[in-house]
C-alpha cells in the first residue's frame, strides 16, 4: 500500500483542542479517519521546528490520501502538506526505466 507523509501545523483552534483533549486523543482521531478510508497510521510524532506533527500513513491510493488531507484541513484545526513516499524498490524500478528525455542545450 502506498505511504504518505503528512506534515501538519496546528492553527490556534487546533492548539486549543490539543490542549483540551491531549495528543493521544488526536492520534486516535487520525487513526480512525485513516481507517475509514482503508488506510492505517504507521507513525505519529509531535515535533519542534517548522512542523508541529509528522504522520506516516499507508493509504490505498492518491485519492484516499487527498480525501484524508482535505477532511483534516477542512476541520480548521490544522494545515497539512502531503508528501508521497517511495520505497527503495520503487526508486530502483524508476532508475531502471528508459526515459526518452533530451536535456536543454544538447
C-alpha positions in Angstrom: 0.0 0.0 0.0 1.4 3.5 -0.9 2.9 5.5 2.0 2.4 9.2 2.6 4.0 11.7 4.9 1.5 14.3 6.3 3.3 17.3 7.6 0.9 19.1 10.0 0.8 22.5 11.6 -1.8 23.4 14.2 -3.9 26.5 14.0 -4.8 28.4 17.1 -8.1 26.5 17.3 -6.1 23.2 16.8 -3.7 24.1 19.7 -6.7 24.8 21.9 -8.2 21.4 21.0 -4.9 19.7 21.6 -4.6 21.2 25.0 -8.1 20.2 25.9 -8.0 16.6 24.5 -4.3 15.7 24.6 -2.1 14.1 21.9 -3.4 10.6 22.4 -7.0 11.6 21.5 -5.8 13.3 18.4 -3.8 10.3 17.4 -6.9 8.1 17.8 -8.9 10.5 15.7 -6.3 10.5 13.0 -6.2 6.7 13.1 -10.0 6.4 12.8 -10.0 8.8 9.9 -7.3 6.8 8.1 -9.2 3.5 8.7 -12.4 5.0 7.4 -10.6 5.3 4.0 -9.0 1.9 4.1 -5.7 3.2 5.5 -3.6 2.9 8.6 -1.3 5.2 10.6 2.3 3.9 10.8 3.7 6.6 12.9 2.5 9.8 14.6 5.1 12.2 16.1 4.9 15.7 17.5 7.9 17.8 16.8 9.6 21.1 17.4 10.5 23.3 14.4 8.8 24.1 11.2 6.1 21.4 11.6 4.1 20.5 14.7 3.3 16.9 13.7 4.5 14.3 11.3 2.2 11.4 10.4 3.3 8.5 8.1 0.3 6.6 6.8 -0.5 3.8 4.5 -3.3 4.7 2.1 -4.9 2.7 -0.7 -4.2 5.4 -3.3 -3.7 9.1 -4.0 -7.5 9.7 -3.9 -7.7 8.3 -0.4 -4.6 10.4 0.7 -6.2 13.5 -0.8 -9.5 12.8 0.9 -7.7 12.4 4.2 -5.8 15.7 3.9 -8.9 17.6 2.7 -11.0 16.3 5.6 -8.3 17.0 8.2 -7.7 20.5 6.9 -11.4 21.3 6.5 -11.8 20.8 10.2 -9.9 24.1 10.7 -7.6 22.8 13.4 -4.6 22.2 11.2 -3.0 22.8 7.9 -1.4 19.9 6.1 1.2 19.2 3.4 1.1 15.7 1.8 4.3 14.0 0.5 4.1 10.7 -1.3 6.8 8.4 -0.1 8.7 5.9 -2.3 10.2 2.6 -1.2 13.8 1.8 -2.2 12.3 -0.9 -4.6 10.2 1.8 -6.3 13.3 4.0 -6.7 15.2 1.1 -8.1 12.4 0.4 -10.6 12.3 4.1 -11.6 16.1 4.1 -12.0 15.8 1.2 -14.4 13.3 2.8 -16.7 14.5 4.1 -20.1 13.4 7.7 -20.5 13.3 9.5 -23.8 14.4 12.9 -22.5 16.8 15.3 -24.1 18.4 17.9 -21.7 18.2 21.6 -22.8 21.1 22.6 -25.0 22.0 19.1 -26.1 
